[in-house]
Amino acid sequence: MEADRTTPQAKPLLRALAGEAVWPPPAWLMRQAGRYLPEYREVRAQAGDFVSLCTNPQLAAEVTLQPIRRYGMEASILFSDILMVPWALGQPLRFAEGEGPLLEPLRDADAIAALDPSVVVARSAPIMETVARVREGLAAEAPRTTLIGFAGGCFTVACYMLEGKGSKEFPAARGLAYADPALFGRLIRTLQEATAEYLVAQVEAGAESLMIFDSWAGMLSPGQFRRWVIEPTASILRTLRRRCPGIPVIGFPRLAGPLLADYAARAGVDAVAMDTSMDPRWAAQAVPETMALQGNLDPLALVAGGAALEAETRSILAAMRGRPYIFNLGHGIVPQTPPEHVTSLMRLLRSA
Ligand SMILES: Cc1c2[nH]c(c1CCC(=O)O)Cc1[nH]c(c(CCC(=O)O)c1C)Cc1[nH]c(c(CCC(=O)O)c1C)Cc1[nH]c(c(C)c1CCC(=O)O)C2
């Protein structure tokens, strides 16, 4: 229908999420707003600490739009962090230079019982204002670009809340899941409720699509993966389907390996993101061909640039051709990435 060209469905990312094999594929990069960009470092210095930047709608909207202005990606992801949900739940959060995030870890059952998911939306009002500003900015400057809102997966967020910081193994969280599954389940249910409300609020503020980052999903045994990754995600999706019908959701159970097929079949998402270790040819046959795949260039190939970047990119494109697909990295862009390598990558993708 000719009229469709003026509707949001004409946006390439939304078409791919609806199951269309758009080619060349829509593209964006995880952490595309970040320290590799000089204009980001400038705003970051102005804002002070990272949480202040995430809760300053004017500056957060500005850094969200920076990579779109420079490169014209087909998606713009809200500039925020998955740990803003614990922050909104009242858990003290700071980002120490060179150390990553630091939360005051949840100590006991009382601390978990005291968490109140109903305060999250009100406390994240500045983030919702950022969403609204970005949506307006895109309408004015980049009408083909889709705004993606996001949250962390319940399991990954619980890992940080219990450990208090990044970790290789997250023993506090994984240990509690075995030692006291009822208590761990209570934390997961609180996060399920908080995250669902937080995502609904982003959609109401103007997000056109959502992504759920479950970065540490790949640490779990298959049974635990189903219980703490697939089931909470499916529960969030049931709320989203009821409250925000038609909003497409990308799930990212990082390092899930073959469990990606189970996740795709049962989590209720519209698309799944592949981490760098995933073979896209395997994913292409393991995930229904109507479901979009996203990913999965190694961020270090983007740092290297040149022939390695081109070969890796072409090999992923060859595996994804003919199916709904969104180009992306397999994990976040790293600070040492030369900005001009992103220019070369976008040029290569557009000539695909
Ligand atoms: C695990 C996780 C976090 N945050 C996130 C995840 C899931 C994805 C993943 O696995 O990487 C998700 C995230 N974090 C950030 C975004 C913004 C949107 C984007 O551009 O992709 C998104 C989607 C900004 C950020 N989040 C963070 C930065 C760097 C902060 C700075 O500018 O100093 C940015 C731009 C900080 C952060 N935030 C987190 C860590 C571990 C760190 C420290 C690592 C680092 O410094 O790169 C938690």
The ligand as an ORCA input file, in Angstrom:
! r2SCAN-3c Opt
* xyz 0 1
  C      26.194     -5.360     31.611
  C      25.683     -4.024     31.104
  C      25.877     -2.747     31.735
  N      25.248     -1.818     30.944
  C      24.673     -2.407     29.856
  C      24.903     -3.796     29.945
  C      24.375     -4.842     28.997
  C      25.166     -4.947     27.759
  C      26.555     -5.488     27.963
  O      26.688     -6.659     28.311
  O      27.486     -4.699     27.743
  C      23.876     -1.793     28.797
  C      24.173     -0.419     28.356
  N      25.085      0.467     28.865
  C      25.045      1.634     28.155
  C      24.025      1.516     27.188
  C      23.604      2.718     26.340
  C      23.171      2.588     25.010
  C      24.195      2.219     23.950
  O      24.791      3.132     23.361
  O      24.317      1.014     23.651
  C      23.495      0.227     27.277
  C      22.428     -0.449     26.430
  C      25.865      2.830     28.356
  C      27.108      2.731     29.140
  N      27.314      2.035     30.309
  C      28.579      2.276     30.772
  C      29.223      3.169     29.874
  C      30.621      3.745     30.061
  C      30.528      4.847     31.088
  C      31.444      6.027     30.821
  O      31.210      6.809     29.893
  O      32.379      6.151     31.600
  C      28.316      3.457     28.852
  C      28.502      4.394     27.693
  C      29.168      1.736     32.029
  C      28.874      0.329     32.360
  N      27.624     -0.222     32.515
  C      27.730     -1.556     32.808
  C      29.110     -1.876     32.875
  C      29.665     -3.257     33.156
  C      29.809     -0.695     32.629
  C      31.292     -0.490     32.732
  C      32.023     -0.922     31.507
  C      32.447      0.274     30.703
  O      32.902      1.264     31.322
  O      32.377      0.202     29.473
  C      26.585     -2.462     33.017
*
